Amino acid sequence: MITARRLLFGGFLFCLGLLLASLYLQHVMELEPCPLCILQRLLVMVTGIFFLLAALHNPASRGMKIYAGLIGLSALSGAAVSARHVWLQSLPADQVPSCGPGMGFIMENFPLVDAMSLILRGSGECAEVSWTFLSLSIPAWTLLAFWGMLGVVMLAVWRQSQPQ
């Protein structure tokens, strides 16, 4: 029987798999992540941590709803960043923003609110499609993954509400 706890732990393993895949793409395939890629990676990590905490805690109904809210918020944030990234990649070449500074420079030299604004605005490097699988770019696959995470947490909440 698939319990809510198993679904939550599966969500954590899924996030861990995504992070390992991103490290493979970066270090083995030598695809350098842009600022939006790094932000998506961070949101996958946060979502995975919430999945793991929820699985370890195995809360009752109210606690499950709180964890589901945290997982949902981080996954929706990730989906929004991924959608923005996909949109940037779909722009015609003449409408792509110019390349900006790297993530490290932005975080070191700008206040957090300004840094986040610059990162979310994206840059020319974010519009570049450097790898595809089944005609979808990495941000498009990440967008699908975030929607999948939302589905898993909704299924876990539903599963927990069912009589055992």
C-alpha beads as a LAMMPS data file, in Angstrom:
LAMMPS data file: protein, C-alpha beads

164 atoms
163 bonds

1 atom types
1 bond types

-500.0 500.0 xlo xhi
-500.0 500.0 ylo yhi
-500.0 500.0 zlo zhi

Masses

1 110.0

Atoms # bond

1 1 1 0.000 0.000 0.000
2 1 1 1.301 3.432 -0.890
3 1 1 1.077 5.549 2.227
4 1 1 1.392 9.318 2.493
5 1 1 4.776 8.831 4.137
6 1 1 6.058 6.739 1.219
7 1 1 4.818 9.334 -1.259
8 1 1 6.609 12.087 0.662
9 1 1 9.806 10.067 0.799
10 1 1 9.420 9.371 -2.936
11 1 1 9.118 13.134 -3.486
12 1 1 12.383 13.598 -1.606
13 1 1 14.107 10.914 -3.701
14 1 1 12.779 12.561 -6.876
15 1 1 14.251 15.919 -5.812
16 1 1 17.539 14.216 -4.936
17 1 1 17.576 12.608 -8.386
18 1 1 17.008 15.993 -10.027
19 1 1 19.890 17.507 -8.073
20 1 1 22.184 14.630 -9.006
21 1 1 21.163 15.001 -12.668
22 1 1 21.943 18.720 -12.538
23 1 1 25.381 17.979 -11.097
24 1 1 25.959 15.416 -13.856
25 1 1 24.986 17.955 -16.518
26 1 1 27.270 20.560 -14.959
27 1 1 30.352 18.514 -14.116
28 1 1 30.304 15.665 -16.649
29 1 1 28.607 17.248 -19.645
30 1 1 30.199 20.624 -18.776
31 1 1 26.990 22.671 -19.103
32 1 1 27.422 25.780 -16.953
33 1 1 24.237 26.795 -15.132
34 1 1 22.908 30.314 -15.592
35 1 1 21.497 32.312 -12.631
36 1 1 17.946 31.061 -13.282
37 1 1 19.225 27.460 -13.407
38 1 1 20.918 27.931 -10.042
39 1 1 17.736 29.406 -8.576
40 1 1 15.706 26.439 -9.877
41 1 1 18.269 24.079 -8.379
42 1 1 17.966 25.855 -5.033
43 1 1 14.156 25.570 -5.135
44 1 1 14.387 21.835 -5.937
45 1 1 16.659 21.505 -2.896
46 1 1 14.256 23.425 -0.624
47 1 1 11.289 21.393 -1.878
48 1 1 13.236 18.172 -1.312
49 1 1 14.087 19.190 2.242
50 1 1 10.404 19.860 2.961
51 1 1 9.504 16.453 1.481
52 1 1 12.121 14.757 3.677
53 1 1 11.045 16.585 6.832
54 1 1 7.420 15.692 6.197
55 1 1 8.313 12.038 5.562
56 1 1 10.422 11.808 8.720
57 1 1 7.869 13.620 10.851
58 1 1 4.865 11.746 9.399
59 1 1 2.462 14.345 10.801
60 1 1 -1.235 14.093 11.503
61 1 1 -3.793 15.890 9.333
62 1 1 -3.038 19.478 10.400
63 1 1 0.730 19.010 10.250
64 1 1 0.412 17.376 6.834
65 1 1 -1.439 20.414 5.546
66 1 1 1.324 22.699 6.835
67 1 1 4.016 20.594 5.156
68 1 1 1.925 20.423 1.995
69 1 1 1.658 24.203 2.032
70 1 1 5.442 24.576 2.368
71 1 1 6.100 22.013 -0.366
72 1 1 3.445 23.607 -2.562
73 1 1 4.849 27.103 -2.059
74 1 1 8.404 26.082 -2.909
75 1 1 7.294 23.952 -5.880
76 1 1 5.064 26.746 -7.237
77 1 1 7.947 29.193 -6.835
78 1 1 10.169 26.794 -8.749
79 1 1 7.521 26.371 -11.438
80 1 1 7.277 30.153 -11.795
81 1 1 11.057 30.503 -12.189
82 1 1 11.116 27.604 -14.652
83 1 1 8.245 29.100 -16.658
84 1 1 10.080 32.430 -16.797
85 1 1 13.183 30.605 -18.013
86 1 1 11.231 28.734 -20.703
87 1 1 9.688 32.047 -21.792
88 1 1 13.144 33.647 -22.077
89 1 1 14.282 30.716 -24.204
90 1 1 11.314 31.164 -26.515
91 1 1 12.054 34.815 -27.282
92 1 1 13.254 35.776 -30.770
93 1 1 16.987 36.518 -30.854
94 1 1 16.443 40.280 -31.197
95 1 1 14.354 40.409 -27.986
96 1 1 16.706 38.419 -25.734
97 1 1 18.119 40.538 -22.874
98 1 1 21.848 41.181 -22.956
99 1 1 24.108 38.946 -20.894
100 1 1 24.542 40.095 -17.336
101 1 1 26.957 39.386 -14.504
102 1 1 27.230 35.924 -12.971
103 1 1 25.327 34.738 -9.923
104 1 1 28.326 35.101 -7.587
105 1 1 28.927 38.714 -8.594
106 1 1 25.243 39.582 -8.230
107 1 1 24.943 38.043 -4.744
108 1 1 28.148 39.680 -3.503
109 1 1 27.509 43.174 -4.838
110 1 1 23.763 43.789 -4.580
111 1 1 21.274 43.782 -1.701
112 1 1 19.160 40.612 -1.652
113 1 1 16.016 42.228 -3.092
114 1 1 17.982 43.806 -5.964
115 1 1 19.902 40.571 -6.538
116 1 1 16.698 38.550 -6.805
117 1 1 15.243 41.114 -9.201
118 1 1 18.330 40.895 -11.434
119 1 1 18.327 37.088 -11.355
120 1 1 14.616 36.786 -12.148
121 1 1 14.912 39.262 -14.990
122 1 1 17.238 36.788 -16.662
123 1 1 19.947 37.488 -19.170
124 1 1 21.195 36.388 -22.542
125 1 1 22.860 33.320 -21.101
126 1 1 19.492 32.248 -19.642
127 1 1 17.918 32.355 -23.112
128 1 1 20.467 29.939 -24.565
129 1 1 19.264 26.367 -25.047
130 1 1 22.348 24.214 -24.582
131 1 1 20.723 20.770 -24.197
132 1 1 17.393 19.161 -25.075
133 1 1 15.745 15.794 -24.582
134 1 1 12.599 14.943 -26.552
135 1 1 12.651 18.531 -27.840
136 1 1 12.372 20.010 -24.322
137 1 1 15.071 22.146 -22.707
138 1 1 16.329 21.667 -19.149
139 1 1 14.048 24.446 -17.791
140 1 1 11.044 22.874 -19.535
141 1 1 11.813 19.515 -17.908
142 1 1 12.287 21.283 -14.579
143 1 1 8.898 22.964 -14.982
144 1 1 7.305 19.539 -15.524
145 1 1 9.197 18.221 -12.490
146 1 1 7.838 20.996 -10.260
147 1 1 4.294 20.224 -11.419
148 1 1 5.002 16.573 -10.643
149 1 1 6.111 17.528 -7.124
150 1 1 2.829 19.363 -6.633
151 1 1 0.959 16.269 -7.781
152 1 1 2.860 14.046 -5.354
153 1 1 2.161 16.259 -2.342
154 1 1 -1.526 16.568 -3.266
155 1 1 -1.712 12.785 -3.590
156 1 1 -0.011 12.401 -0.190
157 1 1 -2.538 14.728 1.454
158 1 1 -5.409 12.847 -0.194
159 1 1 -3.897 9.489 0.747
160 1 1 -3.545 10.503 4.381
161 1 1 -7.177 11.596 4.533
162 1 1 -8.370 8.151 3.390
163 1 1 -9.421 5.645 6.067
164 1 1 -6.764 3.026 6.647

Bonds

1 1 1 2
2 1 2 3
3 1 3 4
4 1 4 5
5 1 5 6
6 1 6 7
7 1 7 8
8 1 8 9
9 1 9 10
10 1 10 11
11 1 11 12
12 1 12 13
13 1 13 14
14 1 14 15
15 1 15 16
16 1 16 17
17 1 17 18
18 1 18 19
19 1 19 20
20 1 20 21
21 1 21 22
22 1 22 23
23 1 23 24
24 1 24 25
25 1 25 26
26 1 26 27
27 1 27 28
28 1 28 29
29 1 29 30
30 1 30 31
31 1 31 32
32 1 32 33
33 1 33 34
34 1 34 35
35 1 35 36
36 1 36 37
37 1 37 38
38 1 38 39
39 1 39 40
40 1 40 41
41 1 41 42
42 1 42 43
43 1 43 44
44 1 44 45
45 1 45 46
46 1 46 47
47 1 47 48
48 1 48 49
49 1 49 50
50 1 50 51
51 1 51 52
52 1 52 53
53 1 53 54
54 1 54 55
55 1 55 56
56 1 56 57
57 1 57 58
58 1 58 59
59 1 59 60
60 1 60 61
61 1 61 62
62 1 62 63
63 1 63 64
64 1 64 65
65 1 65 66
66 1 66 67
67 1 67 68
68 1 68 69
69 1 69 70
70 1 70 71
71 1 71 72
72 1 72 73
73 1 73 74
74 1 74 75
75 1 75 76
76 1 76 77
77 1 77 78
78 1 78 79
79 1 79 80
80 1 80 81
81 1 81 82
82 1 82 83
83 1 83 84
84 1 84 85
85 1 85 86
86 1 86 87
87 1 87 88
88 1 88 89
89 1 89 90
90 1 90 91
91 1 91 92
92 1 92 93
93 1 93 94
94 1 94 95
95 1 95 96
96 1 96 97
97 1 97 98
98 1 98 99
99 1 99 100
100 1 100 101
101 1 101 102
102 1 102 103
103 1 103 104
104 1 104 105
105 1 105 106
106 1 106 107
107 1 107 108
108 1 108 109
109 1 109 110
110 1 110 111
111 1 111 112
112 1 112 113
113 1 113 114
114 1 114 115
115 1 115 116
116 1 116 117
117 1 117 118
118 1 118 119
119 1 119 120
120 1 120 121
121 1 121 122
122 1 122 123
123 1 123 124
124 1 124 125
125 1 125 126
126 1 126 127
127 1 127 128
128 1 128 129
129 1 129 130
130 1 130 131
131 1 131 132
132 1 132 133
133 1 133 134
134 1 134 135
135 1 135 136
136 1 136 137
137 1 137 138
138 1 138 139
139 1 139 140
140 1 140 141
141 1 141 142
142 1 142 143
143 1 143 144
144 1 144 145
145 1 145 146
146 1 146 147
147 1 147 148
148 1 148 149
149 1 149 150
150 1 150 151
151 1 151 152
152 1 152 153
153 1 153 154
154 1 154 155
155 1 155 156
156 1 156 157
157 1 157 158
158 1 158 159
159 1 159 160
160 1 160 161
161 1 161 162
162 1 162 163
163 1 163 164
